[in-house]
Amino acid sequence: MKGGLQVHRCPSSCSCERLRKAFERRRHRAGDTRLLAIINGTIAPAERGLKEHDRLALARQMMERRLVGRRSTSNLPGLIELVMSRPLVSAGMVAETLKVTPRAALRIVEESLGCTR
């Protein structure tokens, strides 16, 4: 990763009802209820973030398995790093990063990662 730490947003997919109840608990008169609501509000996104991290780590492992038997000049390691660092990757981004043509970038993605258009 170039440039230091990269920050991703924590996934937050909660229903409105759940948010409303949490807001009510955070405004409760009892201090322990408010504290518990704040702690629960911190734990839930952290758990979702850990699940997302595990999913991304597994995806990286699966992509790195395709590196076995590849030449040392293969563009696949660079492609894996790009795909793991960005939520959405275009052929132009791949071409620019790997210094290949856009058509070659599409071919690399299709052959190496098993993707189709």
C-alpha positions in Angstrom: 0.0 0.0 0.0 1.5 3.3 -1.0 1.1 6.4 1.0 0.5 4.9 4.4 -2.7 3.9 6.2 -5.8 3.5 4.1 -9.1 4.0 5.9 -12.4 2.3 4.9 -15.8 3.1 6.3 -17.4 0.7 8.6 -20.3 -1.1 7.0 -23.5 0.2 8.6 -26.7 -1.5 7.3 -29.3 -1.0 10.1 -33.0 -0.5 9.8 -34.6 2.8 10.7 -36.5 1.2 13.6 -33.3 -0.2 15.1 -31.7 3.2 14.8 -34.7 4.9 16.5 -34.6 2.5 19.4 -30.9 3.0 19.9 -31.3 6.7 19.8 -34.0 6.5 22.5 -31.8 4.4 24.7 -28.9 6.9 24.3 -31.2 9.6 25.6 -32.5 7.6 28.5 -32.5 9.1 32.0 -30.4 6.3 33.6 -26.7 6.7 33.0 -26.0 2.9 32.8 -28.6 2.5 30.0 -27.1 5.4 28.1 -23.6 3.9 28.5 -24.8 0.4 27.4 -26.4 1.9 24.3 -23.2 3.7 23.4 -21.1 0.6 23.9 -23.6 -1.5 21.8 -23.5 1.2 19.1 -19.7 0.7 19.0 -19.7 -3.1 19.1 -22.2 -3.7 16.3 -20.2 -1.9 13.6 -17.0 -3.4 14.9 -18.4 -6.9 14.5 -19.6 -6.1 10.9 -16.1 -4.6 10.2 -14.4 -7.8 11.4 -16.7 -9.9 9.2 -15.9 -7.8 6.2 -12.2 -8.1 7.0 -12.5 -11.9 7.1 -14.3 -11.9 3.8 -11.6 -9.8 2.2 -8.8 -11.9 3.7 -10.4 -15.0 2.3 -10.8 -13.4 -1.1 -7.2 -12.4 -1.1 -6.1 -16.0 -0.3 -8.2 -17.4 -3.1 -6.8 -14.9 -5.6 -3.2 -15.6 -4.4 -3.7 -19.3 -5.0 -3.7 -18.4 -8.7 -0.2 -17.1 -8.4 1.2 -20.6 -8.0 3.1 -21.6 -11.1 3.0 -18.1 -12.6 6.1 -16.4 -14.0 7.9 -13.9 -11.9 7.0 -11.2 -14.4 3.3 -11.8 -14.1 1.0 -8.8 -13.6 -1.3 -10.8 -11.4 0.2 -9.7 -8.0 -0.2 -6.1 -9.0 -3.8 -6.8 -10.0 -4.6 -8.5 -6.7 -3.2 -5.5 -4.8 -5.3 -3.1 -6.9 -8.5 -5.2 -6.5 -8.0 -5.5 -2.7 -7.3 -1.8 -2.2 -10.3 -0.4 -4.2 -14.0 -1.2 -3.9 -14.5 -0.7 -7.6 -11.9 -1.2 -10.4 -12.2 -0.3 -14.0 -10.2 -1.5 -17.0 -8.6 1.9 -17.3 -7.4 1.8 -13.7 -6.0 -1.6 -14.2 -4.3 -0.5 -17.4 -2.8 2.6 -15.8 -1.6 0.8 -12.6 -0.1 -2.2 -14.4 1.1 -0.1 -17.4 -0.6 -2.2 -20.0 -3.3 -1.4 -22.6 -7.0 -1.4 -21.6 -7.6 -4.5 -23.7 -4.7 -6.3 -22.1 -6.1 -5.3 -18.7 -9.4 -6.8 -19.6 -7.7 -10.0 -20.8 -5.7 -10.2 -17.6 -8.8 -9.9 -15.4 -10.8 -12.4 -17.4 -8.0 -15.0 -17.5 -6.4 -14.6 -14.1 -9.4 -14.0 -11.9 -12.0 -16.0 -13.8 -14.3 -13.0 -14.3 -16.5 -12.4 -17.3 -17.8 -9.1 -18.7 
